[in-house]
Amino acid sequence: MPPVAVPDEAPKKKLRVAIIGQSTFAAEVFKLLQKDGHEVVGVFTVLDKGNREDPLATIAAQNGKPVFKYKTWRVKGKVIPEVLEDYKSVNAEINVLPFCTQFIPMEVIQYPKYQSICYHPSILPRHRGASSINWTLIEGDTTCGLTIFWADDGLDTGPILLQRSFPCTIDDTVDSLYNKYLYPEGIKALAKSVNLVANGSAPRIAQTEEGASYDPALFKPETHQIDWLKGGVALHNFIRGLDSSPGATTFIQPQHKDGIDESKASIEVKFFGSSLWEGEYEAEGDKLVIPGLQKPAVIHEAGLLITANDGVRLNVQRLKVNGKMINAQNFFKANENKVHLEITAEEKKFIESVRDVWKAILRIDIENDTDFFSSGAGSMDVVRLVEEIKDLVEIELQNEDVYMNTTFEEFYTIAILKARGCVGNKEVVYEGVELEINKMKIKFPTQLFINGEFVNSDSGKTLTLINPSDESVICKVQSASKSDVDRAVNAAQKAFEEGEWSKISARDRGQLLFRLADLMEQHKEELATIESIDSGAVYTLALKTHVGMSIDTWRYFAGWCDKIQGSTIPINHARPNRNLTLTKKEPIGVCALITPWNYPLMMLSWKMAACLAAGNTVVMKPAAVCPLTALKFAELSARAGIPPGVINILPGSGTICGQALADHPLVRKLGFTGSTEIGQTIMRSCAVSNMKKVSLELGGKSPLVIFEDCDLEKAVRNGMASVFFNKGENCIAAGRLFVEERIHDEFVRRVVEETKKMTIGDPLHRGTAHGPQNHKAHMDKLLEFCERGVKEGARLVYGGKRVDRPGFFFQPAIFTDVTDDMFVAKEESFGPIMIISKFSSKNINDVIRRANNTEYGLASGVFTRDISRALQFAERIDAGTVFVNTYNKTDVAAPFGGFKQSGFGKDLGQEALNEYLKTKCVTIEY
């Protein structure tokens, strides 16, 4: 018979209602009947479970309604007189049975004026019985539904009042049908039915026996057994029909990766989360022998792949093995540790709210190891828990999350991870190094970070890292091979196209980046210490700039996530129709980042923060000589809840790892900071491989022009910083100073005097101003640079030698009498070497010509009190950044990048987002 539909009607009179049943479902019916103005005169429900009462009893008591709790209504088939008298005392006009597990006597059913209406989760007369939702799926129905019927002395055979039908897909489960349709629509249908009764318009349509079925209850264990001789579709339907309770069951011999252990008794395995396998390829993995199947099942990265005897394949995501729920792919992984989370202050408040929910359900004090089910919870408590947590925070929590995370700590962990947009729950474990240094304990990984896990390189090759302060070996880290790059890129591609990262909102993405920045803030001293021992950065500078500006960068771009937008454009209409044109800003996809060794963490942050804010995923290669803060950052990103595959960190050589990234066909954007020579190689590779979008921040020979009218003290101070900041390992360092001839000698005298005062030494010492150069090859290059300057006739007035102590310490150098044709005047040293030339302010055109006479155009600076002169310089100098009466003043909101052979593209500021976005134009005719 077709479903019975009736129009919505407001109640014309208010009825006295008795609610007989239990569960959150019944509690919601209670609230809706009250809202419609009906008077609930009594609630009849089940006994408390220990200290826990049913939600229906709780809501009734809160509203001052009589509550009656019975173990049973009958003894030996006859109604208990005292129970019947209790019931009659409320003088109800109608009984409403939303969800009732007890047998209600006919003396109660027929007593009220309007008798009793009952909810049933199927389209009657099909699937009569207590397990109707399960049988809807087991039978492979394409339509599901609900019925409100007039209760009689039969089993779900009374006249029909109202019915609703809904589509049922091949992927639906008991939970999905219940959550999408049967729970919310059932509540409304019961309330609507009471209104129809109140208005005298409720139909009584006799059930036909055509198409009727009575299905056995699936309460006994033997009814849960899988018949593996059935076809694949039937197996899939049976498994999803018993998902998420009680679970389709089979018994197998204990097994490990190498085979079956016949010495032990069979183990019970329940199957959950089945889907028909649509892939045409054979999944690779470990074999699992299931009695009754001709082919072994395969444990692979996405679950357990089962090939039925008719050749149809299905994939199962979860297994309950001897009572413990696990992800199917982890069947052979014993004793998996759960995630260790860094909890924010806001999340701590959330945990306490969750604790209150557990306490309200279980009626006991809740500890971290309290088990939900061992404490007496049942399937309806699972529904209540999920719904109440959804009221606390907007997350997609499912019943299976409770079954797989049964202790309080496991449960709040998965809830927090889902709130962060991450669905994994593995511990962040790695092979690493732990040191006591700088008055603290530091710990960092030494493995590659791919798809949310720290792993070893396929090649087994390692990089040896040297502490530039004393030339001691810090550790060895894994060095990525070409196949490692391929793994990481594929993980990033999957995360971009299918993963949680592609599904969360831009605002949620921003919250994840804010959380990552907060974690970096919490670990800033550790990050600065690692940066110091790995790259030679002075600790105080690393704390303020290397790490401090990195944190600022992540927070800045986190704020941009939900502000990236397109525009609408007025175009000519295709008359007589009209047109609307709009643009969308979309992420590019998988991006590769290759960063230098001078600011390891800051260069990562400058590029990656904008990349992720735009919605991309990333594979990043840090400099081979100092990758440790990048690896520590990877650990923090996992703890922050960044989903697997979004961030991948691959220490390795430029010739292997870097080249593989530039060549990879799935990489759609590459951002690089480094030398112009390598930048040219990368650009060629990106063009030949797949025309990758490229941004390059390359070499520089930035001019700093100091006029005679400047504040000389400030010019000296800033002039030194322009060259010596971060040991001269600074891409925008002033590679050449032009000092006006009238103040030249005094400027040089003061600079030499102040340079002699600089404290060179241990970068971890708080009084150190100048640390070691990053690595030995670079220090040797600086010594050669100075030797060549002296040979060409430049005057070395100070320094330029290696400091006589262990470590790669170089004495800052100052050259004067440098002419434009000299090597030191044209080439970048990338070290603490000041190159000074004279000029006359009588010919400003000439000094600007000399300053522009270079193939580089990264930065520039001018010191003068004459604003007209300063603006003329800023207008005519060919450089991406111009500093006026300051130097090195960068900010996360200001774009940074060069011209000419210093590269193209911008880091920082709003413009940086454009490097990681593509613009799509959409035109609509209407």
N, C-alpha and C positions, 0 to 999 in steps of 0.2 A: 504494500500500500504506500502511496506517496506521502512524504512528510506533511504534517498538518501545520499550517501557518495561520495566525490570527493577528488582527491589527492591535497596535498598542492602545491601551486605554488607561486613563487615570482612574483610580478607585472613586466610585460615587458614595461608598460608605466604608467605614472602618470595621474590620473584622477582629474578633478575639482569636488569636492564633496560638496554638501549642506547637512548638518545634520539637520533633523527636529525632535524635541522631547525634552526630559528633563531627569533629574535625574543624579545621579552619574554614573549609567550604561552608559548613553549616553556620559558623560564626558570621561569615560575610552575608549569608542569607538573612540572618537575624538583623544585621545592621540595615540592610536595604528595606526590609519589611517595616522596620521602625521609621525609616526615612519617609516611606510612603504613607505613614500615618496609622498603620495597623498597630494593634496592641498585642504584644507578645505576653500572654498571661501565664505561661509556664514553659520551662525547658526540661526535657527528659533525655538524659544522656548516660554514658557509661561511668563505671566507678573510676576513681583516681588510680593512676599507675604509680604506686609508691606515694611520693609527695606531689606528683604532677596531676593536675586536673585537665580535662579536655578544654580546648580553646572556646568551645561553645558555652561550657559552664562558666568560664572566666568572664566572657563578655556579658553573659546574662547577669551574673552577680554584680558586675560593675554598673549595670543599669538598674539594679534593684529588683530584678525579676526572680520569681521562685525557681529554684533549681532542684531537680530530683535525679538521683543517681542510682541506677539499678544494675546488679549483676545479670539478672534475667527478669523477664516479665511473666514467665510461665514455669510451672513445675509439673512434670508428667503430662504435658499437653494441655494443662488447664491454667488459666490466668490466676495470678496470685491476688487474692481479694484485697489485701492492703495496698498493693500497687494500683489496682483498678480504682480504689477509693481515692488515692492520692491524685490519680489522673482526673477523675470526675470533679475533684474539688476546684480545679481551675476554671471550669465551665467554658471550655474553648468552643468556638463555632466551626473551626477547621483545624485539622492536623496537617502539618507540613513536614515531610520526611526528606531532607536534603541528601543525607548520606547516613545510612543506618545499617549496622552490622548485626543488630539483634532482631529476633523474630517478634513482631508486634501482634498481639492477639486481635482477633476480629472484633471482640467486645470494645476495644479501643479504636480500631480503624473505623467502625461504623457509628460510634457514639455521637460525634458532633453533628450539628445541623447540616453542615456541608461535607461531612465525612472527611476523607483523607486524600491528599495528593502526594505523589512520590516521584523523585527524580531517578532516571535510569540513563546511563551513558551509551545508548545505542539507539538506532532507529527501529523501534519495535514494529513488528514482532520478531525481527532478526536479532539474534544474539541475546536471547533471554538468559538470565543467569548472573552469577556474581562476578564473572571474569569477562564481561562483554567487551571492554576496551581491548584486552589482550587478543580475543578471538577476532575482532575486527581486523587486526593486523595479521594474525596467523593465517586467516582465510584470504588475505591479499585484497580486501575490499578497497575500492577506489573512492568510496564515500563513507564518511562516518557521521555521527550525529548524536542527538540526545532526545529524550522523550520525557514529558511530564504526563503521568497517567493517574487515573483514579484507582487507588489501591483496592484490591479485592482479596478473596481467599485463595487465589491462584498464585503462580510464580511469574510475576511480571506480565500478567495477562489482562489486567483491568483496562477499561475504556481509555482512549487517548484524549488528552486535553490539548496538548501542544507538542509540536516537534520542530527541531531545527536540524538541518543537514549541512555538512562542510566537506570540502575536498580532502581526500586522504592520498598522499603521495607515496611512492615506493620508498622514500627515505624517512617517513614519519615513524616515531616511536610512541610508546605509551606516554612518556613525558611531553613530547611535542604536541600531541593531540590534546592532552589535558591542559597544557599551558596556553595553547593558542585558542582553543575552542571550548572544551568541555567544562573547564573551571570558570572562566569569565562569563561565557554565554549561559552556562547552567545556572549561575547565580541570578542573572537577569531573567532567565526563563521562569524560574520558580517565583520570583517577585511578580512578574507579569501575570503568571497563572493565578496567583492569589487575587490580583486586581480584577481579572476576568470573572472569578468566582464572586467577588464582592459586587460586581456590576450585573450579575445574572446572565453573562454572555459566554460562560465557559462551556465549550462543547464536550460531549461524551460520545466518542466515535469508537464503536466496537472494533477490537482487533480482529483481523482476518488471520486464518491459519495458512494462507498462501504465502510461501516464502518464510514461514516461521521456522526458527531454530532454537533449540535449547542446548547450550554448550556447558560442559562440565566445568566446575570450579577448578582452578589451577592452584590448589592449596597443598596438595600432597607432593612430596619429592618425586615420585615416579612420573607425575605429569609434566615434569620439567625436563625429562631426558630427551636429548637430541637423537633423532633417527637419521644417521649419516647416510643411509641408503636413499634418502629422498634427493630430489634435484636441488640445484643451487638456489633457485628463487624461493622454493619452499623452505629451505634451510634459513635463508635470509629473513623470511617472514616470521619464522618461528623464533629466531633469536631476537628480532626487534619487538615481537609480541610479548616477550618476557623481560624486556628492558624497561625500567631499571630494576624491577623486582618481580619475581624472585630470581630471575636469571636462567637462561637456557644452559643445561648442565650436561657434562660428559665426564668420563673417567679415563685417564691416560696413565701410562707407566711413567715414573719419574725419569726425566731426561736431562742431559746436558748437551753442549754443542757437539760433542764427539759421539753421541749415541744414547741408547736406552740403558738405564740402570735397572736390570731385572731383579736385583736383590731386594728391592723395596716394594712396599705395597702401592697400589694405584692411588693417585691423587685426584681430588675433585676439582674440576675447572668449570667456571661459569663464564659465558660469553656475553659481551655487551658492545654496543656501538657498531652494529653491522651495516655495511653498505655494499651494493653490487659494484664489483670492480670493473671500471671502464677502460683501464689502461690496456693497450695492445701488447706492451712489453712484459717480459718475465721479470718479476721482482727478484732481486738478489738478496740472500740472507741465509740464516741458519734454518735447518729443517726440524720440524716438529711432527712426530708420528702420532696420528689420531686413529684409533681403531675404527674400522668401517669405511675409511677413505682410501681410495686406490693410490692417491699421490700424497706425499707428506705436505703439510702446510709449511709456509715459509714465514719466518719472523724477519721482518724488514723494517726500514726506518719509519714507515707509516702504520705499522700494526702487524697483524697476523693475516696473511693471505691464504685463503682456503680454496682449493679447487674441488668442487663437488664431482661426484662420479659421472654426471652428465656433461662435464666440462665447464659449467658456469662457475665463475669465480666471485668470491665475496671477501671483503676485508673487514676484520674485527679489530676495533681500536683498544678495547679494554678487556682484561681477564680478572676474575677473582679466583685466586689459587689458594686452596685450603683456607678460605675465609678472608684473604687479604687482597684488596683491589690493587691492580697494577696496570700500567700502560702495557699493551700487548708486546710492543717492541722491546720491553725490558724483561721478558720472561726468563732469559738466561742470566740476567744481571742481579746477583744476590746483594742484599744489604745496601741498597741505594740510599744515600743520604739525602735528606731534604734540604731545601735552600736555607742559607743563613742570610737573613735580610738586615740591611741597615734601615732601621725604622725611624721615620720622621716624627716630630712632635704631634702633628695632626693624625698620623697613623696610630700613634699610641692611644690617642683619644678614641679612635675607631675601634681598636682592640678591646678597650674597656666596654664600649657599647655592645660589641659582639658578645663579650662575656656576660653582660646583663641579659641578652637574648637567650643564650644557652642556659643561664640560671633560671630564667622564667619558664623554659621548656622542661628542663630536667629537675628543677626544684632541689638542686644540691649546689654546694660551693664548687666553682669551676677552677681547676688547676690546668696548667699547660698540657699535662698528660691525660686529662679526663677524656675518656672515649665516649662518643655520642651514643653508640648502640649498646655498649657494655653497661651504660648507665640507664638503659631501659627505653631508649627512643625507638620508635617504629616508623613505618613509611610515611604516615601522615605528619609525624613530627618533622620529617625531612622537608615536606612541602611547606610547613609553617616556617621552619628555619630559613629556607631559601627566600620566601616572600618577605619575611621580616628584615633580612639582610638587604634585600633590594630596596626596602623603605629607608634604610640607613644611607645607602650610597648607590649611585647609578652604575651597576655592573651587571653583566650577563652571567649570572650564576645559575648553574643547572643542578638538578638532583644528584647527578653523577659526581659532582664536585664534593658532595657530602660523603657519598659512598667511598670515594677514593681518598678522602682526607678525614679520617674518623676522629682523630684527637683534636683537642681545641687548638693546639699550636699549628698542626697541619692545616686545619680549616682556616684560621685567620691568615695564615701565610698565603694560601691559594687565593683568598679573597683580596688581599692586598696586591698580589701579583696581577690579578685580573683588573683591579682598579687602576693599576699602573699601565694596563694595556699589554701585559705579558702573561702568557699562558703556561710557560714552562715552570717547573718547580725543582730543578736540579740544584744541588749545592755548587757554589763556585769553588771548584777544586783545581789545583794545578801543582806542577812541579816548580819550585821557586827557591828563593834565597831569603833567609831571615838574618838580619844584622842588628847589632846594638851599636849605634853610632849617633853622634850629634845629640847625646843625652836622650835618646829614644830608641825604641825598637821599630825597625822598618821591615817590610816584607813585600816582595814583588815576584811576579811570575817570570819564567824563562822560556815559555813555550809560545807557539803561534796561537792566535785567538781566531777561531773559525766557527761560525754558526753557533755562537754562544758558549763554546767550550774551548779550553786550552788543550792543545794537541801537539804532538811532535811532528816534525817535518817528515815527509815521505822519503827524503833523501838521506836523513840522518846527519846532515851537515850542521855545524854550529858556527856561531860567531863568538870570538873571544873579546870580552870587553875589558878595557884598561881604565883604571882610575887615573885621570891626568894629574892628580895632585902628588902621587907618589909612585906612579908607574906599576902599581900592583894589579893583579888580575882580580876583577870584581866577580866575574862568573862567566859562564858560557850560555848563550841563548840559541834557540833553534833558528836555523836559517831556511827561509822558504824556498821551495823548488818551483818549477813551472807547474807541476801537478798540484801543488799546494795552492798556487794562485788560482788555478781552475776550480778547485774545491771551494775556495772562498768566494769567487765571483758567482758561482752557481748558487751558493747559499744566499748571497746578497740578492741575486735575481729572484729566487724563490720568495725571500722575505718581502721584496718589493711588489711582486705580483700576487702572491697568495697569503702571505703571513699577516699576523696581527697588525703590523705597522701599516699595511695598506688599508686596514679597516677602521682604525681609530680616527677620531675627528682631529682636525688641526689643533683645536684647543687642548685635547688630551695629549697630543704630541708635544705641545709646549709644556704641559705639566711634567711630562717625563724629562724634558731637558732641564727644567727648573730643578727637578729632583736630583738630576745628575750634578748640576752646579752646586747644590747644597752638599752633596757627598764630597765633591772636590774641596769645598770649603772646610768640611770636617777633617779632611785628610791633607790640608794644605802644607802643614809642617813636614809630613812624611813625603809628599810630592816634591817639595823644595829640597829636601835632603837627598832624595834619589836623583833629582836633576843636578845637584851639586857634585855628587860623587861620579856621576856618569858623564857629565859634560864640562865640568870645571866651573860652572857658574857660581859666583859668590852667593852664599846662602841668603843673605839679606836681600840681595837683588832678585834672586830666584823667588823668594817669598812674595815680594812686592810686584814684580813684573812677570817673570816666567809663569808663575802660578796665579798670582793675583789678577793679571790681565786676562789670563785664560778663563778664570771663573767669571769675570765681567763679560767676556765674549759670549759664553754659553747663556748667561742670563739675558743679555741683549737680544740674541737671536731667538731664545725661547719666547720672548715677548712678541716676536714678529710672526710666529707660526700661524695665528688666526687673523692676521692682517694682510696676508698675501691675496690679492684679488685682481680681477680683470676690469674691463670697462665696457660700456655700451657705446656704440658708434652710430651716428646718423648717416645713413646711406640713401641713395636714390631708390625710390620704390619701383617695383615692377608693376606699374599700374595696369589694371585697376586694383591689384593686390597691394599689400603693404609688406615691408621687410623690417626685420630687426637683426642687427649685427652686434655680437658681443665677443669679447675675448676672454679666454681662460688662461691663467698661469698654472702650469702643470709641472710636476717634478720630471726630471730627465730619465731617471732610472738608476742603474748601477754606476756609481762614480768611483774613480780611483784617485787617491791623493798620495803624492810623494813629497815628503818634507825634508828639510835640511837639518844640520846638526847644531846650529847656533842657538836656536830657541826650541828645543824638542817639543815640549808640551804646548807652548804658545802657538807655534806654527800649525800643529795639529788642530788646535782649537779655532784659530782664525778661519781655517778652511772647513773643517768638519761641522762646526756649529751652523754655519749658513747652509751647508749641504743637507744636513738632517732637518733643519727648520723648514726647508723647501719640500721635504717629504721623500728625499732620495734614500738609498742605502749606499754603504761605502765599504771599499777595501782600501786600506791605508798601509803604505810602506814607510816606516820611520827610517831615519838615517841609520846605517849599519853600525856606526861607531857609538851611538847612544840611544837605544830604543827602549830603555827601561821605564821612563815615565809614560810612554805610550802603552806599554804592557800593563802598568799599574792602572792607567786610565781605563783599559779594557776591563779589568777586574771591577772597577767602580761602576762602569756602565752596566755590567751584568747585575750588580747589586742594586742598581737604581731601577732595574726592571726593563731596560731596553730589550725588546724582543730579539731572539736569536736571529742571526743573519744580517741584522741592520748594520752593525759595526763589526768589521773584521780587521785585525791588526797582524801584519806579516813582516817581521824583521827579515832582512835579507839583503843581498847585494843588488846594486843597480843593474848590473849586466844580466842577471837572471830574473830576479823578482820584479824589478822596475820595468825591464824590457817586456816581460810577460804581461804586465798590466797594460802597457802601451799598445801591445799587439792584440789583446783579447777582444774578440768580436762582440761580447756581451757588455763590455764597458762602454758607456755612451758619453762619459765626460771624464777628463783627466785634469786635475789641478796640480801644478808643480811649482816648487820654490827651490832654486838652486842656480847653478852656473849657466851662462848663456850658451856655452858649447853643448851641455847636456840638454838644455831646453830645445835647441835646434834638432837634436837627434829625436827627442820625444815628439816634437811637432811633425817630423817626417813620418814616424811610426804611426801616429794617430791618423794622419792623412791616408796612408797606404792601407791600414787595417780596415777601418770602417768610418772614416771621416768623423772621428770623435770631436766633440766640442772640447776646446782646450783653453785653459787660462795659465799664464806663465808669469812668475815673479822671479826675475833673473838678476844678473850682475848689475853693479852700479859703480859709478865714480862721481859721487855727488859733490858739487861745488858749494863751498861756503864763502861768501864774499863779505868782508868786514871793512866798512868805510871808516874814515877818520873821525866822523862825528858820532860814532857809536858810544854807548856806555861801555867803556873799555873793560872794567872789572867784570861786567856781565858777559861781554864777548869772550874774555879769556875763559871764564868758567864754562860757558856753553861750548866754546870752541874745543876745549879739552873733552867735554862729554860727547861732542859730535864724533870724536875719533876714538876715544878710549872706552866708551860705554860698553859694557859686556865684553871687555878685553879686545875691543875692536871687531869682534865677530858679530857684526851688525850690518844688515843689508843696506840700510840707509846711511851708514857711517859717512862722514864728510871725507871723501877720498882726496880732496884737494882744497886747501884754504888759500884764498886770494886776500892778502892783507894790504891795505892802502899804505904806500911807501912812507908817509909821514909818521905812522904809528907802528910800522913793521918791527923795528928793533925793540921797542918797548914791549910790544905784544910777545915777541919771541922770548925776551928776558923773563917776563912774568910766567909764561907757559912752562919754560924750563924749570923755574923756581918752584912752581906748584907741582910739576910732575915728579920732581925729586922727593916730594913729601908723601907721594902715594905709597900705601902699605901693600906690598906684594907678598902673598903667602897663602896659607891654608884657607880655601874658600869657605870652610865651615866656621872659621873664627869670626866672631862678630865685628872685629876691628879691621878685617881685611877689605881693601878697596879694589884689589886687582888679583884675580886668580890665574890658574894655568890656562894655556891654550887648550883647545878641545882634544887634540890628538897630535902625535909626534910628527906625522907627515905634514900637518899644517904648520907646526912650529918651524920645521926645517925649511918650509917654503918662505916663511917670514924672514928667516936668516938670509936666505938667498936673495930675497927682494932687497934687503938692506945693502948687501954686498954689491948688488948691481947698481943701486943708487949711488954708492960711493964711487964706483968705477966710472960712472958716467959724469961725475963732477958735482953732484949734489953734496951739500955740506951737512954731515951728520953731527948735530950739535948735542944730541943726548941719546943714550940707550942704544937699542938695536942689537943687543947681545942676549944670549941665554943666561938666565940667572943660575948661579952656582949652587944648586940644591937639587934633590930628587924632584921629579915632576917636570911637566912641559911648561916651565915658567919662562916668559920672554919679557925683557925689560922694554917698556914703551919707548918708541923711537920718535925723534923730531928731526926732520930734514928742512933745511932752508936753501936758498939760492937754487931753486928748482925751476928749470926752464921748460917750456911747453913741449919740446921735442923729446924729453927724457922718458924712459920706460916708466919710472915711478910716477910721472905726471899723467900717464895715459892708462895704466893698468891698475886694477883693483888689487889691494893687498889682502883685504878681509882680516885685518889685524890692527893692533894698536900702533900704527905708524902714521904720524902727522906729516903731511906734505905741504910746505908753505911756499907761496910765490908772491912777489910784489906786484902791485898795479898802481896806476895813478887815477885818482877820481876825476881828473880833468877830462878823461875820455871814458865815460861810462859805457859807450857803445863797444869799446874794445874789450873791457872786462867781461861784458855779457857775451861777446863773440867767443872769447877764450873759454868761458864757463860752458858754453854750448858746444864747443869743439870736441865732442866725444860721442861715441855711438851709444852711450848709456843715457838714461833719462829717468832715474828712479826718484831722487829727491834733490833738494837744493835748499840754501838758506842765505839770508842777508841780515846784517846788523847795521842799522842806521837810524838816526832820529828824524831823518827827512822822509815824511810819509809819501811824498810824491816820488822820490827816488825808489822807495820800497815797492810801491805799486807798479812803477815802470819795470822794475826787476821781475816782480811776480808775473807780469803780463808777458814778458819777452823770454823768460827762461823756459827751456824745453824739458820740463820734468813733471812727473805726476804729483809730487808734493813740494810745496814751497813753505819754508818756515821763515817768519819775519820776527827778528829779535827774540828768537827761541830756537831750540833744535830738539829732535827726538820726541816731540810732543805729539804722540799718536793717541788715538782714542777709538774705542770700539764702534762709535757711531760715525766716525769719519772714514771715507773710502781711502784705500791704500793700494797703490799700484803704479807702474811706470810706463814710460814711453820708449820708443825705438827698441834697441836691443836689451833694454831692461824688461821687456815683455809687454803683455797686455792682459786686461782683465783686472778686477778689483777684489781685494779682501776687505772685510769690515764694512760697516754701514749698510744702508738699504741696497746700495748698488751691488754688493756682494751676492745678494739673493739672485740677481739676474744671471749670475754665472751658473746657477744650478737649477734654472727654470727654463721652460720652453713656453712660447705663446701660441695658443690655438685660437683661430678665428672661426666663429660659428655664425652662419647667416640663416635666418628663418623667414619663410614666406607664409603669410596668413591672409 
